[in-house]
Amino acid sequence: MNRYVVEFSKDGYIRYTSHLDLLRLFKRAFKKTGVEPDYSHGFNPHPKMSFTQPLSLGYSSKCESIEFDTAGDFTTEEIVRKLSSVMPKGLTITGCFTRDIKAKPLAAEVEAAVYAVHFSTTPYEDKFVKLTSDYLAQPQIIAAKRQKKTKKMADVDIKAKIRGIEALNDHGMLVLRMTLDCGSTSNLSPEQVISSYISFCGLDVKRWDVDVTREKMIFINK
C-alpha cells in the first residue's frame, strides 16, 4: 500500500463547486485514470481519501491537496500526468508527493492558512494601513458566529485566532493578506474577519464584491 498527496489549484468557475462535489470529481477522475484509492473494510467500504482542509464555496486557492492510499504502485509523475488529463478547466494539478503510510493524516498537521482578500474599492494606502493597525490593536475583535447547537448567531472574540493581517495596494485595489488559525485544533473563517473588518473600517462594499484566495497552508511539521 502507498500513500500519495496530490496538490492542485482552483480558480475560475470551478471555485463554485462544493466540497462534496469536488470529492465526487476526484473519485471519478481516479476511477477513469486507473489511479484508484484503496478502500476501507467493513459493511460500508469507502475510498481512503481526504482533502487536507476543506475550502469554502466561492474561494480560489493556490495550495489545495488531497491525500489518498492506493494498493497499486505509481510514480508521482505518472499520477500528475494521468489526473491532469481529465481535470476540468480551472482545476490544475500542480504536484504530487508520497507520504509514510503510518504518518498522521496531513489534515491533522495543518495549523494556519494565508488568505489574500481583494476588495473592489480604491484604497488610500496610508489610511488602510493605519485602519488595519487600529483593527488589530483592539482589546477584542468581535464577530458574529453561528452556534453549532442552537444555530443562532452569537458574538465571539476572534482576536486570538488572527496571526497577522497586512494591508496592501495591488494596482489600485485594497488587499488584505491574512494569516489565520486553520485546522482541527483551532479554526477561524475568513468570513468572520472580513465582516468585522468592513464594519470597523466603514467600507462601502458588498460581500459579493470581495474575492478570497487561499495562498498557503502552514503545517505543524514544517
Kinemage of the C-alpha trace (Angstrom):
@kinemage 1
@onewidth
@group {chain A} dominant
@subgroup {mainchain}
@vectorlist {calphas} color= white
{ca met a 1} P 0.000 0.000 0.000
{ca asn a 2} L 1.190 3.518 -0.805
{ca arg a 3} L 0.145 6.985 0.290
{ca tyr a 4} L 0.182 10.000 -2.013
{ca val a 5} L -0.691 13.667 -1.749
{ca val a 6} L -1.831 15.460 -4.903
{ca glu a 7} L -1.542 19.246 -4.897
{ca phe a 8} L -3.803 21.416 -7.040
{ca ser a 9} L -5.033 24.956 -7.612
{ca lys a 10} L -8.653 26.010 -8.001
{ca asp a 11} L -9.763 29.100 -9.918
{ca gly a 12} L -12.440 30.393 -12.270
{ca tyr a 13} L -15.921 28.886 -12.278
{ca ile a 14} L -14.705 25.680 -10.608
{ca arg a 15} L -14.419 27.626 -7.337
{ca tyr a 16} L -18.215 27.453 -7.138
{ca thr a 17} L -18.036 23.663 -6.933
{ca ser a 18} L -18.893 22.469 -3.429
{ca his a 19} L -16.607 20.381 -1.240
{ca leu a 20} L -18.736 17.239 -1.720
{ca asp a 21} L -18.943 17.709 -5.488
{ca leu a 22} L -15.193 18.170 -5.637
{ca leu a 23} L -14.773 14.910 -3.743
{ca arg a 24} L -17.017 13.180 -6.304
{ca leu a 25} L -14.990 14.778 -9.114
{ca phe a 26} L -11.757 13.265 -7.792
{ca lys a 27} L -13.390 9.859 -7.224
{ca arg a 28} L -14.430 9.776 -10.878
{ca ala a 29} L -11.024 11.052 -12.008
{ca phe a 30} L -9.248 8.300 -10.053
{ca lys a 31} L -11.532 5.647 -11.498
{ca lys a 32} L -11.207 6.961 -15.061
{ca thr a 33} L -7.410 7.102 -14.962
{ca gly a 34} L -6.886 3.825 -13.105
{ca val a 35} L -5.325 5.551 -10.096
{ca glu a 36} L -7.939 4.182 -7.730
{ca pro a 37} L -7.638 4.653 -3.967
{ca asp a 38} L -7.595 1.696 -1.617
{ca tyr a 39} L -10.890 1.026 0.197
{ca ser a 40} L -11.672 0.588 3.870
{ca his a 41} L -13.033 -2.732 5.103
{ca gly a 42} L -16.371 -3.400 6.728
{ca phe a 43} L -20.068 -3.207 5.891
{ca asn a 44} L -19.802 0.113 4.025
{ca pro a 45} L -16.371 0.382 2.344
{ca his a 46} L -15.255 3.850 1.300
{ca pro a 47} L -12.161 5.113 -0.515
{ca lys a 48} L -9.244 6.145 1.685
{ca met a 49} L -9.008 9.735 0.506
{ca ser a 50} L -9.496 13.143 2.084
{ca phe a 51} L -8.814 16.805 1.416
{ca thr a 52} L -6.187 18.370 3.635
{ca gln a 53} L -8.534 21.232 4.516
{ca pro a 54} L -11.973 21.954 3.007
{ca leu a 55} L -12.204 25.195 1.018
{ca ser a 56} L -15.215 27.480 1.332
{ca leu a 57} L -17.516 27.742 -1.674
{ca gly a 58} L -16.516 30.622 -3.952
{ca tyr a 59} L -12.893 30.762 -2.766
{ca ser a 60} L -9.959 30.381 -5.142
{ca ser a 61} L -6.844 28.570 -3.999
{ca lys a 62} L -3.215 28.057 -4.950
{ca cys a 63} L -2.499 25.373 -2.359
{ca glu a 64} L -5.165 22.658 -2.174
{ca ser a 65} L -4.283 18.999 -1.694
{ca ile a 66} L -5.928 15.600 -1.444
{ca glu a 67} L -4.362 12.637 0.367
{ca phe a 68} L -5.121 9.045 -0.586
{ca asp a 69} L -3.895 5.469 -0.236
{ca thr a 70} L -3.531 3.062 -3.153
{ca ala a 71} L -2.940 -0.652 -3.390
{ca gly a 72} L -1.059 -0.169 -6.652
{ca asp a 73} L 2.339 1.381 -7.326
{ca phe a 74} L 2.572 4.642 -9.271
{ca thr a 75} L 5.248 7.234 -9.772
{ca thr a 76} L 4.339 10.762 -8.721
{ca glu a 77} L 4.937 11.929 -12.298
{ca glu a 78} L 2.510 9.297 -13.584
{ca ile a 79} L -0.212 10.427 -11.174
{ca val a 80} L 0.221 14.075 -12.169
{ca arg a 81} L 0.075 13.199 -15.854
{ca lys a 82} L -2.966 10.930 -15.569
{ca leu a 83} L -5.038 13.259 -13.389
{ca ser a 84} L -4.104 16.361 -15.395
{ca ser a 85} L -5.585 14.733 -18.499
{ca val a 86} L -9.100 14.605 -17.014
{ca met a 87} L -9.292 17.742 -14.863
{ca pro a 88} L -11.901 20.404 -15.772
{ca lys a 89} L -10.936 23.972 -16.631
{ca gly a 90} L -9.842 25.930 -13.570
{ca leu a 91} L -8.559 22.922 -11.629
{ca thr a 92} L -4.829 22.420 -12.210
{ca ile a 93} L -2.717 19.599 -10.767
{ca thr a 94} L 0.462 21.296 -9.538
{ca gly a 95} L 2.343 18.446 -7.894
{ca cys a 96} L 2.365 15.093 -6.142
{ca phe a 97} L 4.466 13.539 -3.391
{ca thr a 98} L 4.498 10.397 -1.262
{ca arg a 99} L 3.978 10.095 2.494
{ca asp a 100} L 4.717 7.432 5.069
{ca ile a 101} L 1.684 5.143 5.259
{ca lys a 102} L 1.976 5.226 9.081
{ca ala a 103} L 2.068 9.029 9.309
{ca lys a 104} L -0.789 11.074 10.703
{ca pro a 105} L -3.224 12.371 8.075
{ca leu a 106} L -1.943 15.615 6.590
{ca ala a 107} L -5.158 17.304 7.763
{ca ala a 108} L -4.016 16.797 11.362
{ca glu a 109} L -0.811 18.738 10.650
{ca val a 110} L -2.466 21.975 9.444
{ca glu a 111} L -2.239 24.833 11.940
{ca ala a 112} L -2.786 28.009 9.874
{ca ala a 113} L -3.543 29.339 6.403
{ca val a 114} L -2.735 32.509 4.471
{ca tyr a 115} L -5.525 34.231 2.532
{ca ala a 116} L -5.463 37.138 0.087
{ca val a 117} L -8.691 39.141 0.346
{ca his a 118} L -9.315 41.519 -2.587
{ca phe a 119} L -11.762 44.394 -2.097
{ca ser a 120} L -13.279 46.174 -5.094
{ca thr a 121} L -12.518 49.583 -3.653
{ca thr a 122} L -9.825 52.191 -4.314
{ca pro a 123} L -7.596 52.346 -1.238
{ca tyr a 124} L -5.870 55.274 0.338
{ca glu a 125} L -2.781 53.354 1.299
{ca asp a 126} L -1.843 55.291 4.428
{ca lys a 127} L -5.446 55.256 5.617
{ca phe a 128} L -5.889 51.492 5.332
{ca val a 129} L -2.503 50.659 6.823
{ca lys a 130} L -3.473 52.756 9.849
{ca leu a 131} L -7.005 51.339 9.983
{ca thr a 132} L -5.646 47.781 9.815
{ca ser a 133} L -3.233 48.528 12.642
{ca asp a 134} L -6.078 50.002 14.685
{ca tyr a 135} L -8.280 46.999 13.896
{ca leu a 136} L -5.637 44.592 15.225
{ca ala a 137} L -4.955 46.802 18.261
{ca gln a 138} L -8.493 46.390 19.596
{ca pro a 139} L -8.653 44.635 23.014
{ca gln a 140} L -11.230 42.338 21.453
{ca ile a 141} L -12.220 41.725 17.839
{ca ile a 142} L -15.864 40.780 17.864
{ca ala a 143} L -17.501 38.867 15.016
{ca ala a 144} L -20.768 37.008 14.598
{ca lys a 145} L -20.670 33.203 14.510
{ca arg a 146} L -23.452 30.663 14.146
{ca gln a 147} L -23.560 28.334 17.137
{ca lys a 148} L -23.498 24.601 16.341
{ca lys a 149} L -26.132 23.547 18.878
{ca thr a 150} L -28.630 26.402 18.757
{ca lys a 151} L -27.946 27.504 15.139
{ca lys a 152} L -28.295 31.076 16.390
{ca met a 153} L -25.813 33.873 15.708
{ca ala a 154} L -23.681 34.978 18.652
{ca asp a 155} L -20.826 37.450 19.114
{ca val a 156} L -17.402 35.883 19.707
{ca asp a 157} L -13.911 37.298 20.196
{ca ile a 158} L -11.724 36.164 17.270
{ca lys a 159} L -8.573 38.150 18.055
{ca ala a 160} L -6.545 35.223 19.431
{ca lys a 161} L -7.055 33.286 16.178
{ca ile a 162} L -5.717 36.074 13.941
{ca arg a 163} L -1.962 35.596 13.465
{ca gly a 164} L -1.449 38.663 11.301
{ca ile a 165} L -3.019 40.977 8.727
{ca glu a 166} L -1.179 43.147 6.223
{ca ala a 167} L -2.876 45.865 4.127
{ca leu a 168} L -1.531 46.076 0.572
{ca asn a 169} L -2.184 48.165 -2.545
{ca asp a 170} L -2.476 45.911 -5.591
{ca his a 171} L -2.835 48.051 -8.733
{ca gly a 172} L -5.218 50.423 -7.026
{ca met a 173} L -7.160 47.776 -5.104
{ca leu a 174} L -7.190 47.086 -1.382
{ca val a 175} L -5.813 43.647 -0.496
{ca leu a 176} L -5.603 42.127 2.962
{ca arg a 177} L -3.093 39.302 3.392
{ca met a 178} L -4.358 37.430 6.436
{ca thr a 179} L -2.765 34.584 8.363
{ca leu a 180} L -5.424 32.798 10.413
{ca asp a 181} L -5.715 29.696 12.560
{ca cys a 182} L -6.805 26.800 10.373
{ca gly a 183} L -7.269 23.148 11.247
{ca ser a 184} L -8.874 20.750 13.686
{ca thr a 185} L -7.363 22.316 16.817
{ca ser a 186} L -8.252 25.956 16.135
{ca asn a 187} L -10.003 27.347 13.096
{ca leu a 188} L -11.123 30.832 12.055
{ca ser a 189} L -13.220 31.510 8.974
{ca pro a 190} L -12.017 34.435 6.840
{ca glu a 191} L -15.683 35.436 6.599
{ca gln a 192} L -15.705 36.484 10.254
{ca val a 193} L -12.616 38.643 9.751
{ca ile a 194} L -13.962 40.175 6.532
{ca ser a 195} L -17.300 41.158 8.034
{ca ser a 196} L -15.784 42.619 11.199
{ca tyr a 197} L -13.089 44.470 9.199
{ca ile a 198} L -15.632 46.017 6.813
{ca ser a 199} L -17.701 47.165 9.781
{ca phe a 200} L -14.703 48.565 11.680
{ca cys a 201} L -13.303 50.464 8.682
{ca gly a 202} L -16.667 51.625 7.387
{ca leu a 203} L -16.014 50.264 3.901
{ca asp a 204} L -18.809 50.765 1.392
{ca val a 205} L -18.538 47.312 -0.228
{ca lys a 206} L -20.850 44.338 -0.540
{ca arg a 207} L -19.653 40.840 0.305
{ca trp a 208} L -20.076 39.698 -3.313
{ca asp a 209} L -17.538 42.365 -4.341
{ca val a 210} L -14.846 40.671 -2.239
{ca asp a 211} L -12.684 37.857 -3.672
{ca val a 212} L -10.782 35.444 -1.452
{ca thr a 213} L -7.810 33.249 -2.422
{ca arg a 214} L -6.126 30.746 -0.135
{ca glu a 215} L -2.437 31.192 -0.903
{ca lys a 216} L -0.691 28.892 1.541
{ca met a 217} L -1.254 26.323 4.265
{ca ile a 218} L 1.093 26.180 7.235
{ca phe a 219} L 1.827 22.818 8.858
{ca ile a 220} L 2.991 21.886 12.354
{ca asn a 221} L 5.612 19.596 10.819
{ca lys a 222} L 7.404 22.103 8.569
